[in-house]
Amino acid sequence: MRVEDPSPAALYEYADAYLELDGWEGQREGRRALLRILDREPTYGDAFDRWAALYPDRDEMAEVARELSDRVGGAEAVNVLAPRAADLWIQLGEPSEAARVLDLWRRAAVTASPAWHYWRARILFVEGRESEATAAFAEGLAAAASAASAADLAPYRRDLEPLLGPDDLAALAALDERAQAGAIRAFWETRDLTPFSPANERLAEHYRRLAEVRRRYLWKKPLAKEKTIGPFIDDLGRPSFD
């Protein structure tokens, strides 16, 4: 029996089954199923995170970014949808679109969440406005410390992961949220090359590096050469064997 309009739950099971398979077809079909879920219910479970981990191409990312952006104004889940949309636009090299999302986000949410300041900082760093970006970054971190929310601190911790070893990460995770916020702030302040200027150049350089890494490798999936199947490789994004 053919299901004409499967539910998000059924699509998720369908994606799960295909992603258990090895090879390009399983990846392609699993990603398509997750994309259908996002089109209908963009906050469904971990569908977004699973889709984003499957190396979607630029066109697909832009499609999801537009869909999420259109839903931000007035959406109940604005604090979930807006960061995802902003992140996709930044990855796509479209900071003006990300800024538009933040404007919609602030109007819909009335009061800006700590995450709003974080994403504003990310946009400003991309645009090269280092002093404003540094101030927004600090404001978001202070707001996250005040809220004492693990979710609000998550992006700050995530961005530090490339610079910290396992022991340092474990020590940071062992702190409560307020102490974590203080530790993250101290980490960047001690690396500020010009502490009396409004811009933290080392922090700005870190986000330039992250942006460059995403630009170079976001759509490159490491594959074993023996699993590459002729013309179908395009379905997996740009291949990387190095």
N, C-alpha and C positions, 0 to 999 in steps of 0.2 A: 504494500500500500504506500503510495507516494504522499508525503506530507507537503501540502502546498505552501503553508505559512507556519513553519515551525516556530515554537516559542524560543526566547533567549536561552532557557534551560536546555532545550533540545539541541539548539545550535552549539551550545557550549560542550555538550557531550560529543557532538559530531566533531568539533574542533579537537577535543581531547583525544578522540580515537585516531584521528589523522596525524596528530603531532607525536603519537607513539610510533608511527612508522618512520623508517629511515629513507631519506631521499627527497628529491625536489617536489614530487607530487603531494606527499604528506604535508610538507611545509606550505605549499601553495593552497591546498584545500583547507588546512587548518586556519591559515591567515584569512582566507575569504570568509569562513564561518564567523571568525571573531569580528571581522569588519561589518558583517551583517548585524551582529549583536550591537556594536557601537552605534550603528545607524538607528537602531530602534530604542536601545536603552544604554546610553553611554556610560552609566555608572554601575553597570551590572558586574558584580563580583570583581575579579581581577582580570576581566576581559581586556581592558585597556593595557594593563601592564604586560600581559601575555602577547598581545598584538604588537606592542612597541618593541618587544624583545625579539621579534621575528624579522627584523631588518626590512621594514616596508620601504618602498621606493619613494622618491620625492612626490610624485603625483598622488600616491595614496596618502602620504602624510598631509599634504595640502588639503585633500578631500576631508580627512578627519578634522584637521584644524579649522576649516570653514564650518563644518557641522557643529563642532563644539562651540565655536565663537558665536554662531547664530543662536545657540541655546543659553548663552551666559546671561543676557538681559532678562531678569525676572525669574531665572531658574531657581528652584529650591536648593539644588546642589551646586550653587554657584561657586562655593569655596573648593569644590572638587573639580568642576569643569574648567574654570578659568585658568588655574595653574597648568593644567594639561594643555589647553589651547595655547597659552603663552609660551610654554616650553617648546611645543612643536613649531611655532612661528620663529622662535629664536634659532632653533636648529635649522630651519629652512632659510635663515638669513634674511628674515623679514621683521626687523624690530618695530617698524611702524605698525604692522598688523598686531604684534604683541602689545604695543602701547594702546591700541584701540580696545583690545580685550580688557586691559587693566582699567580703562575708563569705564567700560560697561560693568566690570566687576565692582568697582567702587560705588557706582550708582545703584546696582542691585543689592549690594550688601550693606549699604548705608554707612557702616563703619568699616574701615579697612582692617583686615586681619593682618597678623604679623607676616603671613606669606605674601600679602600684597606688596609690602615694602621690599621683601626679598626679590620678587620678580621685577619690581621697578628698578632695583639696583642692577639686576642682570641686564635689563634693556639698556640702561644708562652706560654700563660697562661696554656693551657691544657698540654703542654709539660714540665711545671715546670720551664721554663726559665724566671723567674720573672723580672730580671733587663731589659732584652731585651723587654719583653712584656710591662713593664711600659713605656719604651721609645717610643715604637710603639703606645701605647694608647695615650700618650701625643702628639705625632706627628700628629696622625689622628685628635685629637680634635683641635689642632692648625690649621690644614688645613681646617677643617670644619668651624672654626670661620672666617678664611680668606675668604672662599667661601661664607659664610653667607647663607648656604642652609639648609632649614628645613629638607630635605631628608637626608642630610649628618649627621645631628645631631640626627636623629630619633633613631638609635641603642643605642646611649649614654643615651638618655632620657628613652628609654624602659628599659634598664638595671637598672636604678635608681628606677623604679616604685615600686619594692618590699620594698624599704627602706624609701620611702617618703609617708607621709599622704596626704589626699585630698587637704588640704590647701597649703602644700608645692608644690604639683604638679601643682595646679592652679597658684601659684605665679611664678613658673618656666615657665609655658606656656604663661604667660602674657608678658614675656620679649622678645625682639627681638633676632634673632639668635646669634648675636655676644655676647650679654649679657648672653644668655643661656649657650653658650660655656664657658664663664668665670665662671658662677655659678657652672657648672658641674666640671670644673677643681678645683675650690676652695673647693667643697664638698669633693673630694677625697684627696686633699692636706692636708686639716685639719685633716683627719683621718689617715694619714700616720704615722705609729708607729715609723719609723726611717727616718725622713725627710732628713737627710744628706746622706742616702744611695741611690743607684740607683734604688732600688726596692721599690715599695709601697706594703707592705705586706697585708694591709687591702684590697686593690684593688684586689690583687691576690686571697685572701681568698674569696672575693665576687664571683669571677668567678669560683672558685672551688665549691662553694655552688650552683651556678646556674647549673653547669655541673652535680652535684649530683642530684639535683631536677629533671633535665631532664632525667637522667638515671633511676631514680626510678619511675617517673610518666608520662613520655611522652606518653607511649602506654597504659595507664590506663584511661579508660573513666568512670566517675561516672554514674552508671545506677541504676534505680529503680529495685529492685529484681523482682517485678512482671512483668517487661518487658523483662526479660531474657528468651530466648526460647531455652532450651535444647542445643543440639550440635552446633546450629548456632551461639552461642556466640563467637566463634573463629573469625568470620567475623568482629567483632568489636574491635579486639585487646584484650589485657589483661583486664578483668573486675576489677573494684575496687568498693567495697561497703562501704569502710570506709571513 
